[in-house]
Amino acid sequence: MNKCHFVGMLADDPHLVNINNTYLVTFTLAIEDHRKDKDGSKKRRVDFLRFEAWATGAQTIDKHAHKGDFMAVESIARQSTSHQEKKSDTITFRVTNFKIFNNNKLNEDDEK
């Protein structure tokens, strides 16, 4: 089964595009990982993972999620090889379910 679960912080505002009358939003989550090394010292690692969501999910993320917000994301992993760079494999996570945890920021729509 190809199902991945992540909780992370939006590294930037989501980017929405319209492709053949279907919305696509792309965004990057900063995912933190904390481990102890052999000496028992705590180590912090941050990975930046790429996500995409389609249709109404894309519109919802674009409207309500902003840089710095936390998101819980359920997704499936997709690997694609760029035709221009045949050596470069890219893994993108396609969102199947999500929850946005806003950082109590008012966006422009809320102020009106």
N, CA, C and O of each residue as an XYZ file, in Angstrom:
448
protein
N       0.839     -1.173      0.000
C       0.000      0.000      0.000
C       0.886      1.239      0.000
O       1.853      1.314      0.757
N       0.564      2.186     -0.827
C       1.337      3.416     -0.975
C       0.582      4.556     -0.299
O      -0.168      5.283     -0.950
N       0.780      4.709      0.999
C       0.121      5.778      1.743
C       1.136      6.375      2.709
O       1.783      5.653      3.468
N       1.271      7.692      2.676
C       2.239      8.397      3.512
C       1.511      9.441      4.345
O       0.562     10.070      3.877
N       1.958      9.621      5.578
C       1.380     10.618      6.479
C       2.496     11.547      6.950
O       3.560     11.091      7.368
N       2.243     12.852      6.879
C       3.226     13.848      7.282
C       2.548     14.955      8.075
O       1.372     15.256      7.873
N       3.312     15.553      8.980
C       2.917     16.789      9.643
C       4.108     17.718      9.498
O       5.234     17.370      9.853
N       3.842     18.911      8.969
C       4.935     19.850      8.762
C       4.436     21.267      8.620
O       3.235     21.534      8.669
N       5.390     22.180      8.442
C       5.088     23.601      8.294
C       5.242     23.994      6.826
O       6.191     23.590      6.156
N       4.283     24.794      6.341
C       4.385     25.295      4.970
C       5.609     26.192      4.839
O       5.755     27.172      5.570
N       6.483     25.849      3.903
C       7.708     26.608      3.693
C       7.457     27.892      2.911
O       8.254     28.828      2.976
N       6.354     27.936      2.175
C       5.987     29.103      1.376
C       4.485     29.053      1.140
O       3.846     28.049      1.456
N       3.917     30.111      0.594
C       2.497     30.079      0.260
C       2.257     29.074     -0.869
O       3.098     28.937     -1.756
N       1.126     28.372     -0.847
C       0.800     27.434     -1.923
C       0.666     28.171     -3.258
O       0.335     29.356     -3.301
N       0.932     27.441     -4.343
C       0.867     28.012     -5.692
C      -0.247     27.313     -6.467
O      -0.173     26.109     -6.712
N      -1.287     28.071     -6.855
C      -2.454     27.527     -7.549
C      -2.383     27.845     -9.036
O      -2.090     28.977     -9.421
N      -2.655     26.835     -9.877
C      -2.759     27.023    -11.326
C      -4.004     26.301    -11.819
O      -4.504     25.378    -11.176
N      -4.494     26.741    -12.974
C      -5.645     26.110    -13.610
C      -5.142     25.374    -14.842
O      -4.597     25.986    -15.760
N      -5.327     24.059    -14.860
C      -4.897     23.237    -15.988
C      -6.137     22.587    -16.593
O      -6.750     21.710    -15.984
N      -6.498     23.024    -17.793
C      -7.674     22.478    -18.488
C      -8.915     22.471    -17.596
O      -9.611     21.460    -17.501
N      -9.188     23.600    -16.946
C     -10.352     23.781    -16.069
C     -10.330     22.916    -14.812
O     -11.374     22.676    -14.206
N      -9.157     22.452    -14.422
C      -8.982     21.731    -13.162
C      -7.878     22.425    -12.377
O      -6.812     22.721    -12.919
N      -8.136     22.683    -11.104
C      -7.151     23.386    -10.285
C      -6.105     22.433     -9.732
O      -6.403     21.307     -9.334
N      -4.863     22.922     -9.720
C      -3.727     22.207     -9.139
C      -3.017     23.176     -8.214
O      -2.692     24.297     -8.606
N      -2.777     22.740     -6.985
C      -1.983     23.543     -6.063
C      -0.737     22.741     -5.705
O      -0.803     21.535     -5.469
N       0.385     23.424     -5.668
C       1.633     22.803     -5.241
C       2.155     23.566     -4.032
O       1.980     24.779     -3.918
N       2.797     22.832     -3.137
C       3.354     23.462     -1.943
C       4.447     22.578     -1.377
O       4.555     21.398     -1.707
N       5.255     23.179     -0.514
C       6.367     22.477      0.127
C       6.167     22.505      1.632
O       5.894     23.552      2.219
N       6.306     21.332      2.248
C       6.249     21.241      3.708
C       7.650     20.991      4.258
O       8.408     20.185      3.718
N       7.979     21.689      5.331
C       9.207     21.441      6.074
C       8.869     20.417      7.150
O       8.075     20.685      8.051
N       9.477     19.254      7.046
C       9.210     18.147      7.962
C      10.422     17.978      8.886
O      11.530     17.721      8.416
N      10.209     18.121     10.199
C      11.303     17.983     11.166
C      11.399     16.551     11.671
O      10.396     15.860     11.851
N      12.631     16.134     11.892
C      12.897     14.812     12.445
C      13.936     14.983     13.552
O      14.957     15.642     13.349
N      13.681     14.397     14.714
C      14.607     14.476     15.841
C      15.082     13.065     16.182
O      14.275     12.153     16.358
N      16.386     12.901     16.271
C      16.988     11.601     16.576
C      18.151     11.802     17.542
O      18.656     12.911     17.715
N      18.551     10.725     18.152
C      19.760     10.741     18.974
C      20.853      9.995     18.208
O      20.608      8.950     17.605
N      22.069     10.558     18.245
C      23.179      9.874     17.592
C      23.797      8.861     18.556
O      23.269      8.636     19.645
N      24.901      8.259     18.161
C      25.542      7.221     18.976
C      25.974      7.724     20.345
O      26.010      6.964     21.312
N      26.305      9.021     20.422
C      26.742      9.610     21.686
C      25.577     10.023     22.577
O      25.789     10.446     23.714
N      24.346      9.904     22.073
C      23.173     10.307     22.830
C      22.781     11.761     22.636
O      21.833     12.244     23.255
N      23.518     12.460     21.771
C      23.197     13.857     21.486
C      21.981     13.929     20.561
O      21.837     13.130     19.637
N      21.118     14.898     20.830
C      19.938     15.070     19.983
C      20.336     15.756     18.686
O      21.071     16.742     18.690
N      19.844     15.225     17.588
C      20.097     15.792     16.265
C      18.776     16.173     15.635
O      17.807     15.418     15.711
N      18.731     17.340     15.014
C      17.530     17.834     14.335
C      17.807     17.854     12.841
O      18.850     18.332     12.394
N      16.853     17.327     12.073
C      16.977     17.311     10.624
C      15.664     17.837     10.040
O      14.585     17.496     10.524
N      15.757     18.662      9.004
C      14.578     19.186      8.325
C      14.643     18.786      6.860
O      15.627     19.063      6.174
N      13.596     18.138      6.390
C      13.465     17.789      4.975
C      12.360     18.640      4.382
O      11.358     18.916      5.043
N      12.539     19.056      3.138
C      11.545     19.832      2.418
C      10.938     18.942      1.345
O      11.616     18.563      0.390
N       9.656     18.608      1.502
C       8.978     17.683      0.602
C       7.948     18.420     -0.237
O       7.284     19.344      0.234
N       7.826     17.992     -1.497
C       6.917     18.633     -2.441
C       5.586     17.892     -2.492
O       5.547     16.664     -2.560
N       4.494     18.660     -2.458
C       3.145     18.102     -2.476
C       2.329     18.750     -3.588
O       2.608     19.869     -4.018
N       1.308     18.014     -4.045
C       0.347     18.566     -4.996
C      -1.039     18.082     -4.613
O      -1.214     16.963     -4.130
N      -2.025     18.948     -4.837
C      -3.430     18.603     -4.598
C      -4.228     19.119     -5.787
O      -3.865     20.122     -6.402
N      -5.317     18.427     -6.105
C      -6.118     18.740     -7.281
C      -7.550     19.115     -6.901
O      -8.023     18.796     -5.810
N      -8.220     19.792     -7.814
C      -9.658     20.089     -7.778
C     -10.031     20.913     -6.544
O      -9.365     21.900     -6.233
N     -11.096     20.508     -5.840
C     -11.580     21.312     -4.708
C     -10.586     21.334     -3.545
O     -10.514     22.317     -2.808
N      -9.834     20.271     -3.385
C      -8.786     20.268     -2.360
C      -7.742     21.333     -2.636
O      -7.254     21.991     -1.717
N      -7.401     21.501     -3.911
C      -6.436     22.518     -4.316
C      -6.959     23.914     -3.978
O      -6.219     24.750     -3.459
N      -8.218     24.158     -4.269
C      -8.805     25.461     -3.996
C      -8.859     25.748     -2.493
O      -8.601     26.874     -2.067
N      -9.190     24.746     -1.700
C      -9.269     24.911     -0.248
C      -7.902     25.218      0.337
O      -7.766     26.115      1.170
N      -6.896     24.483     -0.090
C      -5.535     24.730      0.411
C      -5.078     26.130      0.016
O      -4.503     26.850      0.831
N      -5.331     26.516     -1.230
C      -4.918     27.841     -1.691
C      -5.588     28.950     -0.881
O      -4.956     29.959     -0.568
N      -6.845     28.770     -0.548
C      -7.608     29.807      0.160
C      -7.247     29.897      1.647
O      -7.202     30.994      2.205
N      -6.992     28.760      2.286
C      -6.876     28.743      3.752
C      -5.475     28.501      4.304
O      -5.246     28.753      5.486
N      -4.537     28.026      3.500
C      -3.194     27.710      4.007
C      -2.206     28.797      3.587
O      -2.243     29.288      2.459
N      -1.328     29.159      4.511
C      -0.358     30.215      4.268
C       0.997     29.804      4.837
O       1.089     28.941      5.709
N       2.035     30.438      4.327
C       3.395     30.183      4.808
C       3.415     30.229      6.337
O       2.887     31.159      6.946
N       4.034     29.211      6.949
C       4.144     29.144      8.400
C       3.060     28.331      9.065
O       3.201     27.961     10.231
N       1.963     28.036      8.349
C       0.903     27.193      8.899
C       1.371     25.744      8.957
O       2.188     25.310      8.145
N       0.849     25.010      9.917
C       1.123     23.579      9.992
C       0.023     22.819      9.263
O      -1.139     23.227      9.269
N       0.398     21.720      8.642
C      -0.565     20.863      7.958
C      -0.277     19.411      8.288
O       0.877     18.996      8.397
N      -1.350     18.647      8.445
C      -1.261     17.194      8.504
C      -1.751     16.717      7.144
O      -2.839     17.087      6.703
N      -0.941     15.890      6.480
C      -1.231     15.491      5.107
C      -1.161     13.983      4.968
O      -0.206     13.345      5.412
N      -2.187     13.423      4.344
C      -2.166     12.022      3.915
C      -1.964     12.069      2.403
O      -2.630     12.838      1.711
N      -1.058     11.259      1.895
C      -0.737     11.354      0.475
C      -0.245     10.015     -0.067
O      -0.025      9.057      0.674
N      -0.082      9.989     -1.389
C       0.557      8.861     -2.055
C       1.792      9.399     -2.766
O       1.777     10.518     -3.279
N       2.850      8.613     -2.799
C       4.103      9.039     -3.415
C       4.062      8.754     -4.905
O       3.642      7.682     -5.341
N       4.507      9.737     -5.676
C       4.600      9.607     -7.130
C       6.015      9.963     -7.549
O       6.530     11.018     -7.182
N       6.638      9.088     -8.312
C       7.977      9.363     -8.819
C       7.885      9.648    -10.301
O       7.252      8.902    -11.048
N       8.516     10.728    -10.723
C       8.518     11.057    -12.141
C       9.918     11.444    -12.557
O      10.678     12.024    -11.781
N      10.244     11.118    -13.785
C      11.536     11.476    -14.335
C      11.334     12.608    -15.320
O      10.530     12.498    -16.246
N      12.051     13.678    -15.127
C      11.973     14.815    -16.033
C      12.515     14.402    -17.396
O      13.559     13.756    -17.486
N      11.813     14.770    -18.439
C      12.275     14.439    -19.783
C      13.515     15.242    -20.153
O      14.322     14.799    -20.970
N      13.670     16.421    -19.555
C      14.833     17.247    -19.852
C      16.067     16.754    -19.105
O      17.176     16.816    -19.635
N      15.886     16.271    -17.896
C      16.997     15.752    -17.102
C      16.717     14.291    -16.783
O      16.146     13.984    -15.737
N      17.103     13.407    -17.653
C      16.762     11.996    -17.507
C      17.373     11.366    -16.258
O      16.875     10.345    -15.782
N      18.434     11.951    -15.720
C      19.076     11.397    -14.529
C      18.369     11.821    -13.249
O      18.591     11.227    -12.194
N      17.524     12.838    -13.330
C      16.896     13.408    -12.140
C      15.513     12.810    -11.899
O      14.588     13.043    -12.677
N      15.373     12.053    -10.843
C      14.070     11.528    -10.427
C      13.517     12.442     -9.341
O      14.237     12.842     -8.426
N      12.248     12.763     -9.451
C      11.602     13.630     -8.484
C      10.449     12.878     -7.837
O       9.654     12.239     -8.526
N      10.357     12.951     -6.532
C       9.228     12.356     -5.832
C       8.323     13.496     -5.384
O       8.748     14.414     -4.682
N       7.074     13.414     -5.803
C       6.047     14.353     -5.391
C       4.972     13.564     -4.670
O       4.646     12.444     -5.060
N       4.426     14.148     -3.621
C       3.385     13.486     -2.852
C       2.039     14.068     -3.251
O       1.812     15.270     -3.117
N       1.138     13.208     -3.746
C      -0.203     13.644     -4.148
C      -1.128     13.550     -2.939
O      -1.314     12.473     -2.372
N      -1.698     14.674     -2.553
C      -2.521     14.775     -1.346
C      -3.855     14.064     -1.552
O      -4.540     14.284     -2.550
N      -4.213     13.208     -0.593
C      -5.507     12.536     -0.610
C      -6.410     13.020      0.531
O      -7.631     12.881      0.463
N      -5.805     13.585      1.571
C      -6.551     14.107      2.710
C      -5.633     15.070      3.457
O      -4.415     14.887      3.466
N      -6.210     16.094      4.084
C      -5.371     17.066      4.779
C      -6.143     17.788      5.867
O      -7.373     17.795      5.891
N      -5.376     18.400      6.771
C      -5.913     19.250      7.833
C      -4.952     20.412      7.980
O      -3.743     20.214      8.102
N      -5.490     21.631      7.969
C      -4.678     22.840      8.103
C      -4.803     23.358      9.524
O      -5.909     23.495     10.047
N      -3.669     23.647     10.150
C      -3.632     24.230     11.481
C      -3.054     25.632     11.344
O      -1.837     25.813     11.363
N      -3.940     26.632     11.204
C      -3.490     28.009     11.018
C      -2.818     28.525     12.272
O      -3.140     28.110     13.386
N      -1.873     29.442     12.074
C      -1.144     30.052     13.183
C      -1.835     31.314     13.677
O      -1.169     32.304     13.980
N      -3.172     31.292     13.762
C      -3.961     32.424     14.253
C      -3.680     33.718     13.506
O      -3.736     34.804     14.082
N      -3.374     33.591     12.207
C      -3.174     34.774     11.386
C      -4.475     35.111     10.697
O      -5.206     34.218     10.269
N      -4.766     36.391     10.587
C      -5.926     36.822      9.815
C      -5.468     37.036      8.381
O      -4.514     37.772      8.131
N      -6.151     36.389      7.436
C      -5.822     36.703      6.057
C      -6.712     37.836      5.585
O      -7.633     38.228      6.303
N      -6.471     38.358      4.430
C      -7.182     39.545      3.932
C      -8.679     39.314      3.848
O      -9.444     40.248      4.093
N      -9.138     38.102      3.511
C     -10.564     37.813      3.419
C     -11.245     37.926      4.773
O     -12.394     38.360      4.854
N     -10.546     37.538      5.840
C     -11.130     37.576      7.180
C     -11.270     39.007      7.708
O     -12.137     39.286      8.536
N     -10.419     39.906      7.227
C     -10.445     41.272      7.719
C     -11.591     42.070      7.113
O     -11.966     43.103      7.667
N     -12.147     41.636      6.020
C     -13.217     42.380      5.319
C     -14.568     42.114      5.917
O     -15.568     42.658      5.449
